[in-house]
């Protein structure tokens, strides 16, 4: 099967791909005609695709999160590749493909619970472990975002673990930082993402009701209060307030989702550790998924829509 990242203009493609998105739209013609606006995906990347002259049967046949076999032509549209689909059908058991064959996955990271157990302050540790139990197995397979960074199977756990590695380094280099707080803040900062998003096999289909109205930052801050009550701790205790502050401030600015800015050293460190890992991972993913023939990535929203140049080694 030809990987999407290797597609070039003019390629005639026949192969199996994951139907990641499937929206019915209308042309600007008179009268308008309906067409499918697809996104096809595999482990190497994704590509928009169009199926013109959609029939009523087509609309009842093709939905997101199914494997399809397509025959199509790779074209350029606004300087970006897309596929014109000439033929399409659903994959069958006889084809031998499953959804997991097309899902990008981060390396499974088992260190989150072990790191939580290593927090020496018992009150910090118990709050962190309570919040981990709120998400349980979802923590190990959820993406970290819908599309910005770590947007794939186990991306959230991978993001947290890479941050923990950075946190250990920063705390060692800057001994005035409280390592327990660094660990706790990193584990808690995105802990409510599985409650914020609806996801299947690492692909976010939508934000949940609570996700839309509250968001993961508010949810996690509430879980810290819930933990305090369940553990018999005073909800106004300094340690509880500090843990809430770490979560509430980690996006740094109100327009980025944080109601307060970092005002303790560990909160400053948490924000920049989070930002560094998110941005570098987005760059790494863009470089990994770009066609071999290209020198520049697509504009990346997470770095102010800049493109990244790939240096040939």
C-alpha angles and dihedrals in degrees: 000000000000112000116233093233089063095054115121132183112284096023115142105216130200115174152100121281140165114261097224098171133015119182127169112226137168132238122236091242125114110274094023118236126212122241138173118251102202136180113207120198144183134168091284100053144291140273134198114243136188129214109191128203095027115202127213088251091054091054090055093045110049123063135153120279098036131113116242136183112227139184112200151137124252111229136171119246119179088346093304128104120249134165129242104210116217098173133013139173138167117265116248133208089258090063089066097224128126133186093256090063088069102039119104111223135192118225109277109256116204097177102090098084091040090053091048089052090052093060103114098203103084095208094051089045095051093049091049093048091048090054092047088055089056090068102024112165094006089070090066099052108026122106118241094232145359094253114326101087140340087013098163144076112314090001094132094055090044091052092050093047095048088049090051089055090051091045093055090052095047093047090050091050092044106039093181087075118093105240092201090058092046091053093044094047093049093050094044101041096083099014093119095053091104088057092046098052138045108223139170121195091344097310117114111221096182144328116274124244091260090042093056096045101035112012129212095283095058092040093054092046088053091049090057090056089046089052092050092052093046092048094047095248127143107258090215093052113129093241092055092048091049092052090050090049091054091055097040095049103040094100088053100211136058093235088056093052105268117122091200135030123238110280103167125062094247091052090054090050092046093053094052094042089052092047094047095051095043095049096043092048091051089051092047092049092048092051092047094051101041118105114266090238094058127088099192130051122228114272109284116220092203091063097044094276094297121152123231122225116221112224111217110232 
